[in-house]
Amino acid sequence: MIWFALRAVVAVVVAVGVYLSGAHFVRNFAKGHAEDDEEPVTMADVDYRFRCIVCGAEVIMYAAPDGETPMPPRHCAERMALIAPVT
């Protein structure tokens, strides 16, 4: 009878520990990881169209850091090709 009670107490302690660590993990998603020291990046409106050279899938990018040409995304393990900007 003592072993049953001890096992029940250990099970409750483990369950509460798992719940608290899961709640802490989920709470961190709401906080995010943005540092206070980082300056916000200014985004510019762009119209870039990229096409996968392997399968032909297309991606349209509408925002990029101001003053920079963005790196093409990867698809099918290859960099996508930049097509003429969308007009």
Backbone as CSV, one residue per row, in Angstrom:
resi,resn,N_x,N_y,N_z,CA_x,CA_y,CA_z,C_x,C_y,C_z
1,MET,0.815,-1.191,0.000,0.000,0.000,0.000,0.865,1.264,0.000
2,ILE,1.971,1.226,0.713,2.884,2.366,0.766,3.488,2.609,-0.610
3,TRP,3.844,1.528,-1.313,4.449,1.676,-2.640,3.483,2.305,-3.630
4,PHE,2.227,1.951,-3.521,1.222,2.537,-4.404,1.109,4.043,-4.164
5,ALA,1.061,4.449,-2.908,0.962,5.867,-2.576,2.213,6.608,-3.026
6,LEU,3.377,6.018,-2.838,4.629,6.644,-3.260,4.672,6.794,-4.773
7,ARG,4.254,5.768,-5.502,4.216,5.843,-6.966,3.235,6.908,-7.440
8,ALA,2.093,7.039,-6.755,1.105,8.053,-7.114,1.652,9.459,-6.880
9,VAL,2.345,9.664,-5.784,2.921,10.977,-5.492,3.997,11.316,-6.521
10,VAL,4.852,10.345,-6.854,5.896,10.579,-7.856,5.256,10.888,-9.212
11,ALA,4.195,10.193,-9.578,3.514,10.443,-10.851,2.924,11.851,-10.885
12,VAL,2.342,12.298,-9.789,1.768,13.643,-9.740,2.867,14.696,-9.842
13,VAL,3.994,14.489,-9.150,5.104,15.437,-9.208,5.667,15.515,-10.629
14,VAL,5.826,14.377,-11.283,6.330,14.358,-12.658,5.343,15.046,-13.592
15,ALA,4.053,14.793,-13.431,3.042,15.412,-14.289,3.041,16.935,-14.115
16,VAL,3.146,17.411,-12.886,3.189,18.853,-12.642,4.459,19.443,-13.244
17,GLY,5.593,18.746,-13.125,6.849,19.218,-13.709,6.765,19.311,-15.225
18,VAL,6.184,18.319,-15.861,6.030,18.334,-17.315,5.096,19.475,-17.732
19,TYR,4.021,19.679,-16.982,3.093,20.762,-17.295,3.777,22.119,-17.168
20,LEU,4.511,22.342,-16.081,5.166,23.630,-15.866,6.242,23.901,-16.915
21,SER,7.015,22.891,-17.278,8.040,23.115,-18.306,7.387,23.362,-19.668
22,GLY,6.297,22.691,-19.977,5.577,22.946,-21.230,4.962,24.328,-21.257
23,ALA,4.399,24.769,-20.126,3.816,26.108,-20.058,4.901,27.173,-20.204
24,HIS,6.060,26.938,-19.617,7.177,27.884,-19.759,7.640,27.936,-21.214
25,PHE,7.711,26.791,-21.876,8.118,26.722,-23.281,7.149,27.489,-24.173
26,VAL,5.852,27.314,-23.965,4.838,27.995,-24.767,4.843,29.496,-24.471
27,ARG,5.060,29.879,-23.213,5.098,31.295,-22.841,6.247,32.013,-23.544
28,ASN,7.359,31.321,-23.787,8.496,31.938,-24.474,8.176,32.264,-25.926
29,PHE,7.246,31.555,-26.551,6.856,31.879,-27.919,6.207,33.263,-27.978
30,ALA,5.427,33.617,-26.990,4.758,34.905,-26.980,5.748,36.049,-26.794
31,LYS,6.822,35.812,-26.047,7.812,36.859,-25.801,8.661,37.137,-27.026
32,GLY,8.970,36.127,-27.784,9.851,36.294,-28.935,11.300,36.385,-28.478
33,HIS,12.184,36.547,-29.422,13.598,36.595,-29.098,14.246,37.890,-29.556
34,ALA,13.476,38.931,-29.770,14.040,40.201,-30.226,14.830,40.838,-29.089
35,GLU,16.037,41.222,-29.385,16.881,41.894,-28.402,16.549,43.380,-28.404
36,ASP,16.677,44.010,-27.268,16.428,45.441,-27.183,17.499,46.246,-27.889
37,ASP,18.711,45.676,-28.025,19.821,46.389,-28.653,19.700,46.450,-30.169
38,GLU,18.936,45.545,-30.757,18.814,45.500,-32.207,17.950,46.652,-32.705
39,GLU,18.419,47.281,-33.771,17.613,48.333,-34.377,16.667,47.707,-35.392
40,PRO,15.450,48.222,-35.496,14.517,47.648,-36.461,15.006,47.877,-37.897
41,VAL,14.784,46.895,-38.742,15.199,46.974,-40.136,14.090,47.665,-40.927
42,THR,14.467,48.648,-41.713,13.494,49.333,-42.557,13.235,48.487,-43.797
43,MET,11.982,48.181,-44.027,11.612,47.364,-45.173,11.113,48.261,-46.296
44,ALA,11.465,47.888,-47.520,11.023,48.633,-48.703,10.087,47.752,-49.520
45,ASP,9.159,48.383,-50.202,8.266,47.643,-51.089,9.031,47.273,-52.352
46,VAL,9.042,45.987,-52.662,9.706,45.499,-53.879,8.771,44.536,-54.583
47,ASP,9.053,44.283,-55.829,8.304,43.283,-56.596,9.304,42.411,-57.333
48,TYR,9.824,41.413,-56.637,10.756,40.471,-57.254,10.045,39.145,-57.475
49,ARG,10.295,38.541,-58.609,9.740,37.223,-58.901,10.906,36.267,-59.107
50,PHE,10.876,35.156,-58.386,11.904,34.136,-58.493,11.275,32.862,-59.035
51,ARG,12.029,32.126,-59.855,11.542,30.863,-60.408,12.576,29.780,-60.139
52,CYS,12.112,28.613,-59.703,12.987,27.464,-59.472,13.463,26.943,-60.825
53,ILE,14.768,26.760,-60.951,15.311,26.297,-62.229,15.115,24.803,-62.422
54,VAL,14.704,24.100,-61.353,14.508,22.656,-61.457,13.061,22.311,-61.784
55,CYS,12.115,22.849,-60.990,10.718,22.442,-61.165,9.811,23.555,-61.682
56,GLY,10.279,24.807,-61.695,9.477,25.894,-62.228,8.565,26.584,-61.232
57,ALA,8.640,26.225,-59.939,7.823,26.897,-58.929,8.229,28.363,-58.838
58,GLU,7.261,29.244,-58.589,7.542,30.675,-58.538,7.231,31.242,-57.165
59,VAL,8.015,32.257,-56.781,7.828,32.982,-55.529,7.854,34.462,-55.862
60,ILE,6.923,35.224,-55.289,6.918,36.674,-55.467,7.235,37.300,-54.111
61,MET,8.240,38.173,-54.084,8.654,38.840,-52.857,8.164,40.291,-52.918
62,TYR,7.425,40.688,-51.883,6.846,42.024,-51.855,7.570,42.989,-50.929
63,ALA,8.444,42.505,-50.044,9.171,43.378,-49.126,10.580,42.837,-48.941
64,ALA,11.538,43.744,-48.814,12.935,43.384,-48.597,13.589,44.516,-47.817
65,PRO,14.713,44.237,-47.156,15.408,45.319,-46.456,15.725,46.467,-47.412
66,ASP,15.525,47.686,-46.947,15.698,48.877,-47.776,17.126,48.989,-48.286
67,GLY,17.273,49.184,-49.603,18.576,49.376,-50.216,19.340,48.109,-50.521
68,GLU,18.751,46.945,-50.302,19.439,45.683,-50.552,18.652,44.834,-51.550
69,THR,19.378,44.163,-52.432,18.741,43.155,-53.286,18.756,41.851,-52.503
70,PRO,17.600,41.245,-52.283,17.565,40.047,-51.442,18.217,38.854,-52.120
71,MET,18.737,37.948,-51.286,19.256,36.688,-51.803,18.081,35.862,-52.301
72,PRO,18.258,35.175,-53.432,17.158,34.337,-53.907,16.915,33.162,-52.967
73,PRO,15.665,32.808,-52.755,15.372,31.668,-51.884,15.799,30.359,-52.536
74,ARG,15.855,29.310,-51.742,16.207,27.977,-52.252,14.941,27.156,-52.456
75,HIS,14.953,26.362,-53.504,13.877,25.413,-53.771,14.503,24.265,-54.526
76,CYS,14.139,23.063,-54.230,14.736,21.865,-54.843,16.255,21.876,-54.641
77,ALA,16.703,22.393,-53.496,18.110,22.455,-53.094,18.957,23.348,-53.993
78,GLU,18.350,24.172,-54.810,19.079,25.103,-55.684,18.542,26.506,-55.468
79,ARG,19.379,27.505,-55.705,18.921,28.894,-55.642,17.961,29.150,-56.798
80,MET,16.918,29.920,-56.521,15.952,30.250,-57.550,16.506,31.374,-58.428
81,ALA,16.058,31.433,-59.664,16.526,32.458,-60.616,15.616,33.688,-60.520
82,LEU,16.233,34.863,-60.540,15.475,36.111,-60.514,14.937,36.397,-61.913
83,ILE,13.627,36.581,-61.969,12.969,36.939,-63.220,12.717,38.442,-63.157
84,ALA,12.320,39.047,-64.233,12.033,40.491,-64.264,11.044,40.838,-63.157
85,PRO,11.236,42.005,-62.512,10.286,42.410,-61.473,8.858,42.470,-62.006
86,VAL,7.913,42.196,-61.129,6.502,42.219,-61.492,6.104,43.664,-61.767
87,THR,5.383,43.895,-62.850,4.957,45.267,-63.187,3.496,45.448,-62.948
